[in-house]
Amino acid sequence: QKSQVWFNAIKYNNVEQVQQMLSEHVGMRDSGQYTIQKTSDLVLIQIPLFCGIHYAILYHNLEVFKLLLPHEANSLILETTLIPTTKKSKFQQQMFMEHQIRQQFERADVKFYNYVPGNSSIIDLCVYANAVQLLEESIFFFEERDDNLVENVNSKFQTSLMVLAAANRDLSRVAANHIRILNRSLTFSNALGEDAVYLACLNGNPILLNAILTHSRMTNQSDKLLRLIEHQKQHKKDISQIVYQPDQKFVECQQLLIDFNCITAIQKANENIKREKMDSSDEKMKKQNSSTSEKQINTGRTSVSTSQLLRTNPEHFSQNSYSRQSIVDNSSSFFHPKDEVIKNMQNRKTQVINHQISGPIESQVQNNTIVHQSGIGQGGLYNAGKILKEKK
């Protein structure tokens, strides 16, 4: 069949042939039966309702995967299925296996396989198929387009982040590098009370757990995470008890949870201090504003009182103004002791001269110095004598 040529070209990573058939076969799903056939160079696996991109993931064919990614990125796994793997993983769950599939596994000597739930995305399938490089490419593709397919929920009621909780270290490192977009489904919890944090602790995945806790703390989602952990207890799922195991990976998970709680508590304390400082500053500002407003009101009242005084009693204001002006104008009549002394001396001098002209002068000569009773010096007496001679 022509469809099998298309799917085989993808399985063999024949890029040129895939490019030639792309426009005609893109989005096509396999209508064949579940078969596993060993060849000299490859084990050919046929899975019902698989698309070309699903086979590219199953065979880790990066080049063909990149070619198909823009066209079939949103193609989901429609039915629950099993895929052969090279080693055992946590996805190898005990389940009812059809007799025909069991025979296929025995015939092809398949010892390890992974369970793939229906409605799984290509991100999920990359995890189940342990396709590390393709997982990187697929998450990056959705991240660039801000696609919400990362929030897809499979038939086990698990998001891609929850599926990655059981992944190995290599796959978990890829998830940690893209935790920003994967953490969109952080708060999703199924009917069993399972969420990404719980499953990361249950599977002892410190790499993914650290990425989730760190991103939640950096994006201020710590409270959401703490509420999620409290919600787990309603389903009798206490992660503090789950991680209490001697295995090193569980010890690491336990320490991460302790650190997260401590750091979250410190952050809350710092936030409370900042909030108190802001409240105190706001209160101080309110008091200052209130004081300023009160001063402005008082100033306004004073201005109003003065203006009212001018309007209600203008005569009184005029009289007071005139009185103040009179005081200023008569400032020259203010008494000064020096002025009084000079005035008295002038009066006495005039009296002495008048007395000398009209009557005898009483004087005494002591030590050849003429002293006048009125205290006038020698020059004054000489001038008085001269006037008497002229009169005679």
Residue pairs with C-beta under 8 A, 6 or more apart in sequence:
3 25
3 28
3 30
3 31
4 32
5 21
6 18
6 21
6 25
6 28
6 52
7 30
7 46
7 50
7 52
7 55
8 44
9 17
9 18
9 21
10 18
10 52
10 55
10 56
10 59
10 61
10 64
10 68
11 42
11 44
11 45
11 55
11 59
11 61
12 42
13 59
13 61
13 63
13 64
14 64
15 63
15 64
15 67
18 52
18 64
18 67
18 68
19 67
22 67
22 68
22 71
25 52
26 52
26 68
26 71
26 72
27 51
27 71
27 72
27 75
28 51
28 52
29 49
29 50
29 51
29 78
30 46
30 47
30 48
30 49
30 50
30 51
31 48
31 49
32 46
32 48
33 46
33 48
33 100
34 46
34 47
34 48
34 81
34 98
34 100
34 101
34 104
35 44
35 45
35 46
35 104
36 43
36 44
36 45
36 46
36 84
36 104
36 105
36 107
36 108
36 110
37 43
37 44
37 45
37 46
37 108
38 44
38 108
43 84
43 108
45 55
45 58
45 83
45 84
47 54
47 58
47 81
47 83
48 79
48 81
49 77
49 78
49 79
50 58
50 77
51 72
51 75
52 64
52 68
52 72
53 65
53 68
53 69
53 71
53 72
53 73
53 75
53 122
54 75
54 77
54 122
54 125
55 61
56 64
56 65
56 68
56 134
57 65
57 122
57 125
57 126
57 129
57 131
57 134
58 83
58 125
58 129
60 129
60 131
60 133
60 134
62 133
62 134
62 137
65 134
65 137
66 137
69 137
69 138
69 141
72 122
73 122
73 138
73 141
73 142
73 147
73 149
74 149
75 122
76 119
76 120
76 121
76 152
77 116
77 117
77 118
77 119
77 120
77 121
77 124
77 125
77 154
78 118
78 119
79 118
80 115
80 116
80 117
80 118
80 155
81 116
82 97
82 101
82 113
82 114
82 115
82 116
83 113
83 114
83 116
83 128
83 129
84 105
84 108
84 110
84 112
84 113
85 92
85 112
85 113
85 114
85 129
85 130
86 112
87 112
88 112
89 112
89 114
89 130
89 166
89 168
90 166
90 203
91 114
91 115
91 116
91 127
91 128
91 166
92 112
92 113
92 114
92 115
93 115
95 115
97 105
104 110
105 113
114 128
114 129
115 128
116 124
116 125
116 128
117 124
117 154
117 155
117 156
117 158
118 154
118 155
119 152
119 153
119 154
119 155
120 128
120 154
120 155
120 163
121 149
121 150
121 152
121 154
121 160
122 138
123 135
123 138
123 139
123 142
123 149
123 150
123 160
123 163
124 152
124 154
124 160
124 163
125 131
126 132
126 134
126 135
126 138
126 171
127 135
127 160
127 163
127 164
127 167
127 171
128 163
130 168
130 171
132 170
132 171
132 174
135 171
135 174
135 175
136 174
136 177
139 150
139 174
139 175
139 178
139 181
139 182
140 178
141 147
142 149
142 150
142 181
143 178
143 180
143 181
146 181
148 184
150 159
150 160
150 161
150 181
150 182
150 184
150 185
151 159
151 184
151 185
151 188
152 159
152 160
153 159
153 188
154 163
157 190
157 191
157 192
157 194
158 190
158 194
158 199
159 185
159 188
159 196
160 182
160 185
161 175
161 182
161 183
161 185
161 186
161 196
161 212
162 185
162 188
162 194
162 195
162 196
162 199
164 171
164 172
164 175
164 182
164 196
164 208
165 196
165 199
165 200
165 202
165 203
165 205
165 208
166 199
166 203
166 205
167 175
167 205
167 208
169 207
172 205
172 207
172 208
172 211
173 207
175 182
175 207
175 208
175 211
176 207
176 208
176 210
176 211
179 211
179 212
179 214
179 215
180 215
183 212
183 215
183 216
183 219
183 221
185 196
186 195
186 196
186 197
186 212
186 216
186 221
186 224
186 225
186 228
187 195
187 224
187 228
188 195
188 196
189 195
189 228
189 231
189 232
192 235
193 231
193 232
193 234
193 235
193 237
194 237
195 228
195 231
195 232
196 208
196 212
197 209
197 212
197 225
197 228
197 229
197 232
197 239
198 232
198 237
198 239
198 242
199 205
200 208
200 209
200 212
200 253
201 209
201 239
201 242
201 243
201 250
201 253
201 257
202 239
202 242
204 243
204 245
204 247
204 249
204 250
204 253
205 249
205 253
206 249
206 252
206 253
206 256
209 253
209 256
209 257
210 256
212 225
213 225
213 256
213 257
213 260
215 221
216 222
216 224
216 225
217 260
217 263
217 264
217 267
222 260
222 264
222 267
225 260
226 264
229 239
232 238
232 239
239 257
240 254
240 257
242 250
243 250
243 251
243 253
243 254
243 257
244 250
244 254
245 251
309 317
310 317
348 374
348 375
349 376
349 380
351 374
352 372
352 374
352 376
352 380
352 384
353 384
355 361
356 384
356 387
356 388
357 384
357 387
357 388
357 391
361 372
361 381
361 384
362 373
363 370
363 371
363 372
363 373
363 381
364 371
369 378
370 378
370 381
372 380
372 381
